[in-house]
Amino acid sequence: MDVQSIIVNPDTDPHSYEPTPEDARTLAGAQLAIVNGVGYDSWASKLLDANPEGGRVVLNVGDLLGLAQGENPHRWYFPADVRR
């Protein structure tokens, strides 16, 4: 399995990231996509919705944790959430 990150520059703000055509192609061909959710990377969900793939698994961290839009999207800072 090949793993590819979309945002690789640590100075890039995912909240305001503008995806490229290459990003769209990457997500379109993904078998597994992990998105943060909760409004953090809504562009990623839009790209995935634009090219539905029957066999693709999408892990939305916000959905997994039962969070609503507007809640704190920075879940990777919460050790208990990371374990889940």
C-alpha positions as CSV (number, residue, x, y, z in Angstrom):
1,M,0.0,0.0,0.0
2,D,1.2,3.5,-0.9
3,V,0.5,6.3,1.6
4,Q,0.4,9.9,0.4
5,S,-0.2,13.1,2.4
6,I,-2.0,15.9,0.7
7,I,-0.6,18.7,2.9
8,V,3.1,18.2,3.5
9,N,4.3,21.7,4.4
10,P,3.9,22.3,8.1
11,D,3.3,26.0,7.5
12,T,0.2,25.3,5.5
13,D,-3.2,26.0,7.2
14,P,-5.6,23.2,6.4
15,H,-8.5,25.4,7.2
16,S,-7.9,27.6,4.2
17,Y,-6.0,25.1,2.0
18,E,-6.8,25.3,-1.7
19,P,-6.5,21.8,-3.2
20,T,-4.8,21.4,-6.6
21,P,-5.9,19.2,-9.5
22,E,-3.2,16.7,-8.4
23,D,-4.8,16.6,-5.0
24,A,-8.2,15.8,-6.6
25,R,-6.6,13.0,-8.6
26,T,-4.9,11.6,-5.5
27,L,-8.1,11.4,-3.6
28,A,-10.1,10.1,-6.5
29,G,-7.8,7.1,-6.7
30,A,-7.6,6.5,-2.9
31,Q,-8.7,3.2,-1.5
32,L,-8.6,4.7,2.0
33,A,-8.9,8.4,2.9
34,I,-8.5,9.8,6.4
35,V,-10.0,13.2,6.9
36,N,-10.1,15.3,10.1
37,G,-13.6,16.5,9.6
38,V,-15.4,19.0,11.9
39,G,-14.7,21.8,9.4
40,Y,-11.0,21.4,9.5
41,D,-10.5,20.1,6.0
42,S,-13.9,20.4,4.3
43,W,-12.2,20.7,0.9
44,A,-11.1,17.0,1.3
45,S,-14.6,15.8,1.8
46,K,-15.9,17.8,-1.1
47,L,-13.2,16.2,-3.4
48,L,-14.1,12.8,-2.2
49,D,-17.9,13.4,-2.7
50,A,-17.2,14.7,-6.2
51,N,-15.7,11.3,-7.2
52,P,-17.5,8.6,-5.3
53,E,-15.8,5.2,-5.4
54,G,-17.7,2.1,-4.2
55,G,-14.7,0.4,-2.6
56,R,-13.2,3.4,-0.9
57,V,-13.1,3.6,2.9
58,V,-13.3,7.1,4.3
59,L,-12.4,7.6,7.9
60,N,-13.7,10.9,9.2
61,V,-12.2,11.5,12.6
62,G,-14.8,14.0,13.6
63,D,-17.6,11.6,12.8
64,L,-15.8,8.8,14.5
65,L,-15.6,10.9,17.7
66,G,-19.3,12.0,17.4
67,L,-18.3,15.7,17.0
68,A,-20.5,18.4,15.5
69,Q,-19.5,21.1,13.1
70,G,-17.9,24.0,15.1
71,E,-16.4,21.8,17.8
72,N,-12.6,21.8,18.3
73,P,-11.2,20.2,15.2
74,H,-7.7,19.7,16.6
75,R,-8.3,16.1,17.7
76,W,-4.7,14.9,17.3
77,Y,-3.8,16.9,20.4
78,F,-6.1,14.7,22.6
79,P,-4.4,11.4,23.4
80,A,-7.6,9.6,24.2
81,D,-9.0,10.6,20.8
82,V,-5.9,9.4,19.0
83,R,-6.2,6.0,20.7
84,R,-9.8,5.7,19.5
